[in-house]
Amino acid sequence: MRLPNAWFKMKKVQNFKKKRIRIVAIIILGIVVSSALLNNSCDSRLDVFNTEEEPDPSCVEADSIFAILTDAYNHNPDSAIILASELELRFENDCNNRDLVRLYTFMSELYQYRKDNPDLALEYLTKALDLTAKNSEIKFDQTFLYINVGNIMYSYQLYNEAIYIYRQIPKITDLKDRPEVMALIYNNIALSFQMSGSEDSARIYFEKTRPFIEKTTSRRIILSIQYYNYISALAYQIGDLDSIPIYFDKANMLFGGMEKVLKDYPCEYSAKLWVDTRLDFYNNKIKAWDWMAAYYLDLKQIDSAIIMFEEALSFTRVTDDCMWCPQLYSNLSKSYFAIEDYNLALQYLDSSIYYLQTKYVNYKELELAFRSKAEIFDRQGGIDKVDKNIAIADRYRDTLLTKKSSEDLMVMKIELAVKPVQLAMKNVEISRNEKVQTIENQNLLIKMLVSALLLIAIALFVYYRLYLNLKKTRFQLAQKTIENINTKRSETTTGKLKDSVEHDLLQKIESELVNKKAYLESNISLQLIADRLNTNRSYISKIINSVYKMNFNDYINKLRINEACNIICNNTDPNFTIDHLYSEVGFVGKSTFYTAFKKYTGVTPAVFFKMNNQA
């Protein structure tokens, strides 16, 4: 029997469904893709302050020029100043703002570190900052410009100004992916607090450096060693002597790891980086030994202090860097003075004075050294030498006072010069905050749009699934209705044949064909059924025509197609196919099966199979 056309005119239904699926899929895909693009745009907008400029071939010449400047910086600062002045005019005439900023930065470092003129250094830093602020197209990292400004403040003991500068840097630059720079900034803030006498604030900022040190890669060990050295100095300053050995042991463990890294050269480092790292390593090692020796000296463990000072002094010979020699020789002199070995105390003190007079001129330390020398001669009974050394110390004190007056004037000039820098930093902060706020507002709108689009996509998907479930339910109801109709029809027909011979024969026919599923036999025929039931084939044909309104072959094909539909509907195997279904239900040929299937269902087996899977 043919199923109702309302449910099984599937050619039109199938075409409509395919179009509907394509439309829904395209809509959902478009929404998801546009949402992803909008969200990606939203996330990338806040990176605007951390954009790096692509390498420009025209910068090759400038790089060569700056290499020459760097060489002059190291060997002849005066010639570097002359060359830089000529380049400044050239870059200004060419409107080459990017290289002009580089030049101003170079000049500030030159005057700060090689010519000891922080006033001019600050002036050039201000020029660089103004130029980058006025020309937004210049992609130049301002971070170290600001750090240099803070360093100038620190070197002239303007600690509050230095702290202000350092604290502003994270507010006006993007440092979220630069933990090494953040560690440097917090370390400088801590040192500024320490030098200004705010030990509690210093400790807080030293602790803030730890998370950033852990995130660094190339310099983690060196930065960790520096941290323990600085915290040891702070502990010594506040009288927490018991903590110094603990910090020393932690730093000492790191020294062993760093020595292994340095042995991997040139695998891990370039030649220059290796030299710089090695020097940094030994400088920190000297600091650690010096603080530990000072700890022993305070505890009156003079022998241990002398051993530590001498080991620290041996490290200076490894690097050929005598920067620490004046302090170490002076500390050794104090140690031998404490055990009344005045000859060695005098010998080490003379070595300290030699370095202070020739390489590292420091009038304050020279004054203290000659007063210590006078004290040694006083213990030895050399009265004439005592007066002579006190007179020398007094001369250095007078020189120091004169220099101090000059420095005070310089500090006043620097305080005035830093005001524009602070104002510029404040303006940059305000401008950056406004840009960030604008971008955040735009991003909020974008995220709201993305959320709305995703909700629409979800709603469409849920609607489509509900629609498919409704189709499935209606299809199942239709099948059940058809079965009920067939059952009632059979019952009605059976009722008409009741109490007759035909009724008994009908029961036998249904038992053989339906219950025993003889229709699944490919060679089934009317004669074969008649032989099995011991009756006449004409009689069987007449009963089937009377009850089912179809001939024997159509009735067999109908039973086979119903069986095929049941197999398809009840199958749970994900690998199931309909390629050999025709033979399973008794058909000899596939084409006969397809023709019969479409006759009784209105669709091909493939369409029915897809419809059942989608439902």
C-alpha positions as CSV (number, residue, x, y, z in Angstrom):
1,M,0.0,0.0,0.0
2,R,1.3,3.5,-0.9
3,L,2.0,5.8,2.0
4,P,0.1,9.3,2.1
5,N,1.4,11.8,-0.4
6,A,1.4,14.5,2.3
7,W,4.4,12.7,3.9
8,F,6.2,11.1,1.1
9,K,6.3,13.4,-1.9
10,M,9.9,13.7,-1.0
11,K,11.4,15.1,-4.2
12,K,10.0,18.5,-3.4
13,V,10.6,18.1,0.3
14,Q,14.2,16.9,-0.3
15,N,15.0,19.9,-2.5
16,F,13.4,22.3,-0.1
17,K,15.3,20.7,2.9
18,K,18.7,20.9,1.0
19,K,18.1,24.6,0.3
20,R,17.1,25.2,3.9
21,I,20.1,23.4,5.3
22,R,22.4,25.4,3.0
23,I,20.8,28.7,4.0
24,V,21.0,27.9,7.7
25,A,24.6,26.7,7.4
26,I,25.7,29.8,5.5
27,I,24.0,32.1,8.1
28,I,25.6,30.3,11.1
29,L,29.0,30.1,9.4
30,G,28.8,33.8,8.5
31,I,27.9,34.7,12.0
32,V,30.7,32.6,13.6
33,V,33.3,33.9,11.1
34,S,32.3,37.5,11.5
35,S,32.2,37.1,15.3
36,A,35.7,35.7,15.3
37,L,37.0,38.5,13.1
38,L,35.4,41.1,15.2
39,N,36.7,39.6,18.4
40,N,40.2,39.3,17.0
41,S,40.0,43.0,15.9
42,C,38.8,43.8,19.4
43,D,41.7,42.0,21.1
44,S,44.3,43.5,18.8
45,R,43.3,47.1,19.2
46,L,44.8,47.5,22.6
47,D,48.2,46.4,21.2
48,V,48.4,49.7,19.4
49,F,50.9,51.1,21.9
50,N,53.3,48.1,21.5
51,T,53.6,48.1,17.7
52,E,57.0,47.8,16.2
53,E,57.9,49.4,12.9
54,E,59.0,47.1,10.1
55,P,62.7,47.3,9.2
56,D,63.3,50.1,6.6
57,P,66.2,49.6,4.1
58,S,67.0,53.3,4.4
59,C,68.0,52.7,8.0
60,V,71.0,50.6,7.0
61,E,73.1,53.8,6.5
62,A,71.9,55.2,9.8
63,D,72.8,52.0,11.6
64,S,76.4,52.2,10.2
65,I,76.6,55.8,11.4
66,F,75.4,54.9,14.9
67,A,78.0,52.1,15.0
68,I,80.7,54.7,14.3
69,L,79.2,56.9,17.0
70,T,79.2,54.0,19.5
71,D,82.9,53.4,18.8
72,A,83.7,57.0,19.3
73,Y,81.6,57.0,22.5
74,N,83.8,54.3,24.0
75,H,87.2,55.7,22.9
76,N,86.9,59.4,22.2
77,P,83.8,61.1,23.7
78,D,84.8,64.6,22.4
79,S,84.9,63.4,18.8
80,A,81.6,61.6,19.3
81,I,80.1,65.0,20.4
82,I,81.4,66.7,17.3
83,L,80.1,64.0,15.0
84,A,76.7,63.9,16.7
85,S,76.3,67.7,16.4
86,E,76.9,67.4,12.6
87,L,74.4,64.6,12.4
88,E,71.8,66.5,14.3
89,L,71.8,69.3,11.7
90,R,71.7,66.7,8.9
91,F,68.7,64.8,10.4
92,E,66.9,68.1,11.1
93,N,67.3,69.2,7.5
94,D,66.2,65.8,6.2
95,C,63.2,65.8,8.6
96,N,64.5,62.4,9.7
97,N,62.6,62.3,13.0
98,R,63.2,58.6,13.8
99,D,67.0,58.8,13.6
100,L,66.9,62.2,15.3
101,V,65.2,60.6,18.3
102,R,67.9,57.9,18.3
103,L,70.6,60.6,18.1
104,Y,69.1,62.5,21.0
105,T,69.0,59.3,23.1
106,F,72.6,58.7,22.2
107,M,73.6,62.2,23.2
108,S,71.8,62.0,26.5
109,E,73.8,58.8,27.4
110,L,77.0,60.4,26.2
111,Y,76.6,63.5,28.4
112,Q,75.3,61.4,31.3
113,Y,77.9,58.6,31.5
114,R,80.9,59.9,29.6
115,K,81.0,63.6,30.1
116,D,79.3,63.8,33.6
117,N,76.9,66.5,32.5
118,P,73.4,65.4,33.5
119,D,72.0,68.8,32.7
120,L,72.7,68.4,29.0
121,A,71.8,64.7,29.2
122,L,68.4,65.7,30.5
123,E,68.0,68.4,27.8
124,Y,68.5,65.8,25.1
125,L,66.2,63.4,26.7
126,T,63.5,66.1,26.8
127,K,64.0,66.7,23.1
128,A,63.6,63.0,22.3
129,L,60.5,62.8,24.4
130,D,59.0,65.9,22.8
131,L,59.7,64.7,19.3
132,T,58.1,61.3,19.9
133,A,55.1,62.9,21.5
134,K,54.5,65.3,18.6
135,N,55.1,62.7,15.8
136,S,52.9,59.7,16.5
137,E,54.2,58.0,13.4
138,I,57.6,57.5,15.0
139,K,57.8,54.0,16.3
140,F,60.4,54.4,19.0
141,D,60.5,52.7,22.4
142,Q,60.3,55.5,25.0
143,T,60.7,53.2,27.9
144,F,64.4,53.6,28.3
145,L,64.3,57.3,27.7
146,Y,62.1,57.6,30.8
147,I,64.3,55.2,32.7
148,N,67.4,57.3,31.9
149,V,65.6,60.4,33.2
150,G,64.9,58.5,36.5
151,N,68.6,57.4,36.6
152,I,69.7,61.1,36.3
153,M,67.4,62.0,39.2
154,Y,68.8,59.0,41.2
155,S,72.4,59.9,40.5
156,Y,71.9,63.4,42.0
157,Q,70.0,62.1,45.0
158,L,66.7,63.4,43.9
159,Y,65.0,60.3,45.0
160,N,61.4,61.5,45.2
161,E,61.7,62.8,41.6
162,A,63.2,59.5,40.5
163,I,60.5,57.5,42.2
164,Y,57.8,59.6,40.4
165,I,59.5,59.1,37.0
166,Y,59.9,55.3,37.5
167,R,56.3,54.9,38.7
168,Q,54.9,56.8,35.7
169,I,56.6,54.5,33.2
170,P,54.2,51.5,33.4
171,K,51.3,53.9,33.1
172,I,52.4,55.4,29.8
173,T,54.1,52.5,28.1
174,D,53.0,48.9,27.4
175,L,55.1,46.6,29.4
176,K,52.8,43.6,29.9
177,D,55.1,41.3,27.8
178,R,58.4,42.8,29.1
179,P,59.0,41.3,32.5
180,E,62.7,42.2,32.5
181,V,62.0,45.9,32.1
182,M,59.3,45.7,34.9
183,A,61.8,44.0,37.2
184,L,64.3,46.8,36.4
185,I,61.8,49.6,37.1
186,Y,60.6,48.1,40.4
187,N,64.2,47.5,41.4
188,N,65.1,51.1,40.7
189,I,62.1,52.3,42.8
190,A,63.2,50.0,45.7
191,L,66.7,51.4,45.5
192,S,65.4,55.0,45.5
193,F,63.3,54.3,48.6
194,Q,66.2,52.6,50.3
195,M,68.6,55.5,49.6
196,S,65.9,57.9,50.9
197,G,65.6,56.0,54.1
198,S,62.2,54.4,53.5
199,E,63.3,50.8,54.2
200,D,59.7,49.4,54.4
201,S,58.7,50.7,51.0
202,A,62.1,49.5,49.6
203,R,61.4,45.9,50.8
204,I,57.9,46.0,49.3
205,Y,59.2,47.0,45.9
206,F,62.1,44.5,46.1
207,E,59.4,41.8,46.6
208,K,57.5,43.1,43.6
209,T,60.4,42.4,41.4
210,R,60.3,38.6,42.1
211,P,57.3,37.7,39.9
212,F,58.8,39.6,37.0
213,I,62.2,38.0,37.5
214,E,60.6,34.5,37.3
215,K,59.0,35.4,34.0
216,T,62.3,36.5,32.4
217,T,64.3,34.0,30.2
218,S,67.8,35.2,29.2
219,R,68.8,37.0,32.4
220,R,66.7,35.3,35.1
221,I,69.8,34.0,37.0
222,I,71.6,37.3,37.0
223,L,68.5,39.2,38.0
224,S,67.8,36.8,40.8
225,I,71.4,37.2,42.1
226,Q,71.0,41.0,41.9
227,Y,67.8,40.7,43.9
228,Y,69.5,38.7,46.7
229,N,72.4,41.2,46.7
230,Y,70.1,44.2,47.0
231,I,67.9,42.6,49.7
232,S,71.2,41.8,51.6
233,A,72.2,45.4,51.5
234,L,68.7,46.4,52.8
235,A,69.0,43.8,55.6
236,Y,72.4,45.2,56.5
237,Q,71.0,48.8,56.5
238,I,68.1,48.0,58.8
239,G,70.3,45.8,61.1
240,D,68.7,42.4,60.1
241,L,72.1,40.7,60.1
242,D,70.7,37.2,60.6
243,S,69.1,37.3,57.1
244,I,72.3,38.1,55.3
245,P,73.8,34.5,55.4
246,I,70.4,33.2,54.1
247,Y,70.4,35.5,51.1
248,F,74.1,34.8,50.5
249,D,73.4,31.0,50.4
250,K,70.6,31.5,47.9
251,A,72.8,33.7,45.7
252,N,75.7,31.3,46.0
253,M,73.5,28.4,44.7
254,L,72.7,30.6,41.6
255,F,76.3,31.4,41.0
256,G,77.0,27.7,40.3
257,G,74.1,27.6,37.8
258,M,75.3,30.7,36.1
259,E,78.9,29.4,35.7
260,K,77.5,26.4,33.8
261,V,75.6,28.8,31.5
262,L,78.7,30.8,30.8
263,K,80.6,27.7,29.9
264,D,78.1,27.0,27.1
265,Y,79.4,30.0,25.1
266,P,79.1,30.6,22.2
267,C,75.9,28.4,22.1
268,E,73.9,30.6,24.4
269,Y,75.3,34.1,23.8
270,S,76.8,36.3,21.2
271,A,80.4,37.4,22.0
272,K,79.5,40.9,23.3
273,L,76.5,39.5,25.3
274,W,78.8,36.9,26.8
275,V,81.4,39.4,27.9
276,D,78.7,41.7,29.4
277,T,77.0,38.8,31.1
278,R,80.3,37.5,32.5
279,L,81.2,41.0,33.8
280,D,77.7,41.4,35.3
281,F,78.1,37.9,36.9
282,Y,81.4,38.7,38.6
283,N,80.3,42.1,39.8
284,N,77.3,40.5,41.5
285,K,79.6,37.8,42.9
286,I,81.9,40.5,44.4
287,K,78.8,42.2,45.9
288,A,77.6,39.0,47.5
289,W,81.1,38.2,49.0
290,D,81.5,41.8,50.1
291,W,78.2,41.8,52.0
292,M,79.0,38.5,53.6
293,A,82.4,39.8,54.7
294,A,80.8,42.9,56.2
295,Y,78.4,40.6,58.1
296,Y,81.4,38.7,59.6
297,L,83.1,42.0,60.3
298,D,80.1,43.2,62.3
299,L,80.1,40.0,64.3
300,K,83.8,40.5,65.1
301,Q,84.6,37.3,63.1
302,I,87.6,39.0,61.6
303,D,89.3,35.9,60.1
304,S,86.2,34.9,58.2
305,A,85.7,38.5,57.0
306,I,89.3,38.7,55.7
307,I,88.8,35.4,53.7
308,M,85.6,36.7,52.1
309,F,87.2,40.1,51.2
310,E,90.2,38.5,49.7
311,E,88.0,36.1,47.6
312,A,86.0,39.0,46.4
313,L,89.2,40.8,45.5
314,S,90.3,37.8,43.5
315,F,87.2,38.1,41.4
316,T,88.3,41.5,40.2
317,R,91.4,40.0,38.7
318,V,89.3,37.6,36.7
319,T,87.5,40.4,34.9
320,D,90.3,43.1,34.9
321,D,87.7,45.4,36.4
322,C,89.0,47.4,39.4
323,M,85.8,49.3,40.1
324,W,85.4,47.4,43.4
325,C,89.1,47.6,44.4
326,P,89.0,50.8,46.5
327,Q,86.1,49.5,48.6
328,L,87.6,46.0,49.0
329,Y,91.1,47.3,49.9
330,S,89.5,49.7,52.4
331,N,87.5,46.9,54.0
332,L,90.6,44.7,54.2
333,S,92.4,47.6,55.9
334,K,89.6,47.9,58.5
335,S,89.8,44.1,59.1
336,Y,93.5,44.1,59.8
337,F,93.2,47.3,61.8
338,A,90.6,45.4,64.0
339,I,93.2,42.7,64.8
340,E,95.9,45.3,65.2
341,D,98.0,44.3,62.2
342,Y,98.7,47.9,61.3
343,N,101.3,47.2,58.6
344,L,98.9,45.2,56.5
345,A,96.1,47.7,57.3
346,L,98.3,50.5,56.0
347,Q,99.3,48.5,53.0
348,Y,95.7,47.8,51.9
349,L,94.7,51.4,52.7
350,D,97.5,52.7,50.4
351,S,96.1,50.5,47.6
352,S,92.6,51.9,48.1
353,I,94.0,55.5,48.0
354,Y,95.9,54.7,44.8
355,Y,92.7,53.7,43.0
356,L,90.7,56.6,44.5
357,Q,93.3,59.1,43.2
358,T,94.0,57.6,39.8
359,K,91.0,55.7,38.4
360,Y,87.9,56.3,40.6
361,V,88.2,59.8,42.0
362,N,86.0,60.2,45.0
363,Y,86.8,63.1,47.4
364,K,84.6,61.8,50.1
365,E,86.3,58.4,50.2
366,L,89.7,60.0,49.9
367,E,89.0,62.2,53.0
368,L,87.9,59.1,55.0
369,A,90.9,57.1,53.8
370,F,93.5,59.7,54.9
371,R,91.8,60.1,58.3
372,S,91.9,56.3,58.7
373,K,95.6,56.5,57.7
374,A,96.2,59.1,60.3
375,E,94.5,56.9,62.9
376,I,96.9,54.0,62.0
377,F,99.9,56.2,62.3
378,D,98.5,57.4,65.6
379,R,98.4,53.8,66.9
380,Q,102.0,53.3,65.6
381,G,103.2,56.5,67.3
382,G,104.1,58.5,64.2
383,I,102.8,61.9,65.3
384,D,104.3,63.9,62.3
385,K,102.6,61.5,59.9
386,V,99.3,61.9,61.7
387,D,99.2,65.6,61.2
388,K,100.3,65.3,57.6
389,N,97.5,62.9,56.8
390,I,94.9,65.0,58.6
391,A,95.9,68.0,56.6
392,I,95.5,66.1,53.4
393,A,92.1,64.9,54.6
394,D,91.1,68.5,55.3
395,R,92.1,69.5,51.8
396,Y,89.9,66.8,50.3
397,R,87.1,67.9,52.6
398,D,87.4,71.5,51.4
399,T,87.5,70.3,47.8
400,L,84.4,68.2,48.5
401,L,82.6,71.2,49.9
402,T,83.4,73.3,46.9
403,K,82.3,70.4,44.6
404,K,79.2,70.0,46.8
405,S,78.2,73.6,46.2
406,S,78.7,73.2,42.5
407,E,76.6,70.0,42.7
408,D,73.9,71.7,44.6
409,L,73.6,74.3,41.8
410,M,73.5,71.4,39.3
411,V,70.8,69.7,41.3
412,M,68.7,72.9,41.3
413,K,69.2,73.1,37.5
414,I,68.2,69.5,37.1
415,E,65.1,70.0,39.3
416,L,64.0,72.8,37.0
417,A,64.9,70.8,33.9
418,V,62.9,67.8,35.0
419,K,59.7,69.7,35.4
420,P,59.0,69.8,31.6
421,V,59.7,66.0,31.5
422,Q,57.3,65.4,34.3
423,L,54.7,67.5,32.5
424,A,55.3,65.7,29.2
425,M,54.9,62.3,31.0
426,K,51.7,63.5,32.6
427,N,50.4,64.6,29.2
428,V,51.4,61.3,27.6
429,E,49.6,59.5,30.4
430,I,46.4,61.5,29.9
431,S,46.5,61.1,26.1
432,R,47.1,57.3,26.5
433,N,44.3,56.9,29.0
434,E,42.0,58.7,26.7
435,K,42.9,56.5,23.8
436,V,42.6,53.4,25.9
437,Q,39.2,54.5,27.1
438,T,38.0,55.2,23.6
439,I,39.3,51.8,22.4
440,E,37.7,50.0,25.4
441,N,34.3,51.7,24.6
442,Q,34.6,50.6,21.0
443,N,35.6,47.1,22.1
444,L,32.6,46.9,24.4
445,L,30.3,47.7,21.5
446,I,32.1,45.1,19.3
447,K,31.8,42.5,22.1
448,M,28.1,43.3,22.5
449,L,27.6,42.9,18.7
450,V,29.6,39.6,18.8
451,S,27.4,38.3,21.7
452,A,24.2,39.3,19.8
453,L,25.4,37.5,16.6
454,L,26.3,34.4,18.6
455,L,22.9,34.4,20.3
456,I,21.2,34.6,16.9
457,A,23.4,31.7,15.7
458,I,22.5,29.6,18.7
459,A,18.8,30.5,18.3
460,L,18.8,29.5,14.7
461,F,20.5,26.2,15.5
462,V,18.1,25.4,18.3
463,Y,15.1,26.3,16.1
464,Y,16.4,24.0,13.3
465,R,16.9,21.1,15.7
466,L,13.4,21.6,17.1
467,Y,12.1,21.7,13.6
468,L,13.8,18.4,12.7
469,N,12.5,16.8,15.9
470,L,9.0,17.9,15.0
471,K,9.4,16.4,11.5
472,K,10.6,13.1,13.0
473,T,7.6,13.1,15.4
474,R,5.1,13.7,12.6
475,F,6.7,11.1,10.4
476,Q,6.5,8.5,13.2
477,L,2.9,9.5,13.9
478,A,2.1,9.0,10.1
479,Q,3.7,5.6,10.1
480,K,1.7,4.6,13.2
481,T,-1.5,5.9,11.6
482,I,-0.9,3.9,8.5
483,E,-0.2,0.8,10.5
484,N,-3.5,1.3,12.4
485,I,-5.4,1.8,9.2
486,N,-4.0,-1.4,7.7
487,T,-4.7,-3.2,11.0
488,K,-8.3,-2.0,11.0
489,R,-8.7,-2.8,7.3
490,S,-7.4,-6.3,7.9
491,E,-9.7,-6.7,10.9
492,T,-12.7,-5.5,8.9
493,T,-11.9,-7.9,6.0
494,T,-11.3,-10.7,8.4
495,G,-14.6,-10.0,10.0
496,K,-16.3,-10.3,6.6
497,L,-14.7,-13.7,6.1
498,K,-15.5,-14.9,9.6
499,D,-17.1,-18.4,10.0
500,S,-16.1,-19.3,6.5
501,V,-13.5,-21.5,4.7
502,E,-11.9,-18.4,3.3
503,H,-11.2,-17.1,6.8
504,D,-9.3,-20.2,7.6
505,L,-7.3,-20.1,4.4
506,L,-6.5,-16.4,5.0
507,Q,-5.1,-17.2,8.4
508,K,-2.9,-19.9,6.8
509,I,-1.7,-17.5,4.1
510,E,-0.8,-14.7,6.6
511,S,0.9,-17.3,8.9
512,E,3.0,-18.5,6.0
513,L,3.8,-15.2,4.4
514,V,3.7,-12.7,7.4
515,N,4.6,-14.7,10.5
516,K,7.1,-17.1,8.9
517,K,8.3,-14.3,6.5
518,A,8.2,-16.5,3.5
519,Y,8.3,-13.2,1.4
520,L,12.0,-13.0,2.2
521,E,12.6,-16.0,0.0
522,S,13.8,-14.8,-3.4
523,N,12.1,-17.8,-5.2
524,I,8.7,-17.4,-3.5
525,S,5.8,-17.9,-5.9
526,L,2.0,-18.3,-5.9
527,Q,2.4,-22.0,-6.8
528,L,4.9,-22.6,-4.0
529,I,2.6,-21.2,-1.4
530,A,-0.3,-23.2,-2.8
531,D,1.7,-26.4,-2.6
532,R,2.7,-25.6,1.0
533,L,-0.9,-24.9,2.0
534,N,-2.3,-27.9,0.0
535,T,-4.7,-25.7,-1.9
536,N,-5.4,-24.3,-5.3
537,R,-3.3,-21.3,-6.5
538,S,-6.4,-19.6,-8.0
539,Y,-8.2,-19.8,-4.6
540,I,-5.2,-18.1,-2.9
541,S,-5.0,-15.4,-5.6
542,K,-8.7,-14.7,-5.2
543,I,-8.5,-14.3,-1.4
544,I,-5.5,-11.9,-1.7
545,N,-7.3,-9.8,-4.3
546,S,-10.4,-9.7,-2.2
547,V,-8.7,-8.8,1.1
548,Y,-5.7,-6.7,0.1
549,K,-7.0,-5.3,-3.3
550,M,-3.8,-6.4,-5.1
551,N,-2.3,-9.4,-6.8
552,F,0.0,-11.9,-5.2
553,N,3.3,-10.3,-6.5
554,D,2.3,-6.8,-5.4
555,Y,1.4,-8.2,-2.0
556,I,4.8,-9.9,-1.7
557,N,6.6,-6.7,-2.8
558,K,4.7,-4.7,-0.3
559,L,5.7,-7.0,2.5
560,R,9.3,-6.8,1.4
561,I,9.3,-3.0,1.2
562,N,7.7,-2.8,4.7
563,E,10.5,-5.1,5.9
564,A,13.1,-2.9,4.3
565,C,11.6,0.2,5.9
566,N,11.7,-1.5,9.3
567,I,15.3,-2.4,8.8
568,I,16.2,1.1,7.9
569,C,14.2,2.7,10.8
570,N,15.4,0.3,13.5
571,N,19.1,0.2,12.5
572,T,21.6,1.5,15.0
573,D,24.9,0.6,13.2
574,P,26.7,3.8,12.1
575,N,28.4,1.9,9.3
576,F,25.1,0.6,7.9
577,T,24.5,1.0,4.1
578,I,21.6,0.1,1.8
579,D,23.8,-1.4,-1.0
580,H,22.8,-5.0,-0.3
581,L,19.4,-4.4,1.4
582,Y,17.5,-5.6,-1.7
583,S,18.8,-9.2,-1.3
584,E,18.1,-9.2,2.5
585,V,14.4,-8.6,1.9
586,G,14.0,-11.2,-1.0
587,F,14.6,-9.1,-4.2
588,V,16.8,-10.7,-6.9
589,G,17.7,-7.4,-8.6
590,K,18.5,-4.0,-7.3
591,S,16.5,-2.2,-10.0
592,T,13.3,-4.2,-9.2
593,F,13.8,-3.3,-5.5
594,Y,14.2,0.4,-6.2
595,T,11.1,0.4,-8.5
596,A,9.0,-1.3,-5.9
597,F,10.3,0.8,-3.0
598,K,9.5,4.1,-4.8
599,K,6.1,2.6,-5.8
600,Y,5.1,2.0,-2.1
601,T,6.8,4.9,-0.4
602,G,7.0,7.6,-3.0
603,V,10.8,8.0,-2.6
604,T,13.9,6.0,-3.4
605,P,15.7,3.9,-0.7
606,A,18.6,6.4,-0.6
607,V,16.2,9.3,0.1
608,F,14.3,7.3,2.7
609,F,17.6,6.4,4.4
610,K,18.8,10.0,4.5
611,M,15.4,11.2,5.7
612,N,15.4,8.7,8.6
613,N,19.0,9.6,9.6
614,Q,18.2,13.3,9.6
615,A,15.0,12.7,11.6
